[in-house]
Amino acid sequence: MTSAATPKGLRRRSRLIEAAGELLLEGGFDAVRHRAVAERAQLPLASTTYYFGSLEDLMAEAAAHVCHHEEKCIAQRRDAVTRRRRGGHATADALAEVFVGPDTTIETLAARYETFALAARYPRLKDVVIDRWVMLAEMHSDVLQRSFRVAEPAHVQQLIAVEDGAVVGALGLRQVSPYMAARDALIEVIEVLAPRE
């Protein structure tokens, strides 16, 4: 057993991942650096290179940590969606509530989309993005089914793209909340992409 696999090693690695996640939320991927992570975790600088093969590995673990926390929040909001027939506006409200959330911080949303954008440059982030996308597609289908809406996989992909575009636009302009931007964009397409059963 290597020291990285001992209980102490696992705790140290976990502290480093949590510290990297905090830095990601605070300052984006530019803030996730070996020295900054070690200082935040209050561990020696060498521990970051001992537990992670590269900076990209550390970035991927930070992104996975942030995504996992956000996924739990999304799942809780999804679980609160009752099964009932919803009109177009109510369905758009439910989707925006679950997947963007009026209380989701700008930092969390920025980390979400920065991860997507940087996945093109960092292959290890691609795995995080793919896992997240699969989870989001399943949860979208679930919300639509709870709303007695058709949830065709290709149309679910398009709904997610509409949400993502609206949120990114709102983050860039800061003139409207990302939640409201996603809801308004979904209202325009919901009857086409997720018609009533």
N, C-alpha and C positions, 0 to 999 in steps of 0.2 A: 504494500500500500504506500503510495507516495504521500508526502506531507500535504499535497493539494487535496487529497481525498479524505484526510482525517477530519473529524468534527471541527477542529480549530481551523483547518484549511478551508473547509466549506463555509464556515462563518466569515472568514476574511474575504473570500471570493464574493460572498453575498453582500458584505459591506461595500466592497468596491463597485459592484453592480448598482446597488442602491445609490451610492454617491454619484456614479456616472449618470444615472437616470435623473437625479436632481439637477445636475449641471445641464443636461440636455434640455430640461424644461425651462431652466433659467436663462440659458444663453445659446441654445441650439447646439448643433454638432461641433461648431467651432470651440465651444467651451469644454468639450469632452477631450481632455488631454491627459496624458499619464500623470504629470505632476499635479494638476488640479484635482484629479480623481483621488490620488493618494492623499493629498492634503485634506480633502473633504472627508475621506474615510478615516483619517488620522492613522494612516499606515505608512510604512516606508515606501519610497518611490519604486524600489525594486520589486515590490509586491505586484505592481500592475503588469510588469513584463513576465513575472513568474506565473501568474494565474491566467494571463491572456497572451496568445501567440503574437498578436499585432494590435495596433491601434484600431484597425477595422473590426477585429473581434470584440474589443471593448465597446466600440460604437454600436455594434449589433446587439450586444447584451444590454446596453443602455436602452436602445430602441425597443427591444423585446420586453424589458421591464416596464417601460412607460406604456407600451401597448397592452400588456397584460392587465395593468391597473385600469386602463381606460375600458378594456373589454369587460371587466367585471362591472363597471358602472353602466355600460351599455346593456349588459345582460339583466341587471336589476331593473332598468327602465323598461326593457322589453317584457320582463316578467309581469310588470304592472299593467301592461296593455290587456284589457279584457277582450273576450271574444264577442263581437257584435258587428252588425252590418254598419259600415261607415260610408258616408258620402265622400266625394272627392276632397273637400276641404278638411274633413275630419281625418281622413287617411293621410293626407299630407301633413297635418298637425302631428299625428301619431309617429310617422316616420321621422320628421324633424326632431320631435321630442326625444325619441330613442337614440338616433344616430348622431345628432349634433348636441342636443340638450341645451336649454337656455342657461344653465349654470356651468357649462363646460368652460374652462378658462381659455383665454386666447393662447396662452403658453402651450396648453395641451393640444389644441387644434394646430398650432404652428408646428409642433413636434411631429404630429401625425403627417402633415403634408411635406415637411422637410424630409422625413423618412422616405416617403414615396419618391420625391424628386431625386434624392441622393442614391436611391437603389440602382439607378442607371450607372452610377460611377463605382459603387461599392457592392460587389456580388453578395457579400454576407448579409447586407440589408435586404436583398431581394427575397431571401427566405422569410424574413420577418413580414415583409409586405404581402407575400403570397399567403402565408398563414392567416394574416389579418383579413385579407380579402375573402378567403373561403369562409371564415367566421362571419363576416359582415353579410355576405350573400345569403348564408343560411338564416341569419337573424332577420334580414329583410323579408325573405320568403315567409318566415314565421309571422311577422307583423302583418303582412298582406293577407295571409290565410286567416288570421284572427279577425281581420276586417272584412272577410268574405270577398276577397279580391283575387283575381288570377295572378299567379306568381310564376310566369315563364322565365326560365333562367336567363335568356338573352335580354329580356325586358328588365329583369332585376339588375343586370349589369348596367343597363342604360340609366336606370333610376339612380344607382350609385354614382354614375358619372355626372348626372345632373346635380346631385347633392354636392359632390366634390367640387365641381366647377363653381357653384354658387358660394360655397364656403371660402374657397381660395380667393374668389373675387372680393368677397366681403372683408377677408383678412387684409387684402392689399389696399382697399379703399378706406376701410374703417368708418364708412358713413352709415352702415347698417349692421345690425348684429348678424353674425354668421347663422344663428338659428333662424332668424326671420328671413334671411336671404335664401336658405335652403327650403324653408316652408313655402315661400312665394314661388320659387322655381318649380317645386314639386306640384303645386296646385295647377300649374300650366300643362303638365304632362301626365298627371296621374290617371286620367280617364283613358288615355291612349295606351300607356305602358302597363297599367294594372287595372283593367276594367272590372266591373262587378261580375261576380260568378253568375 
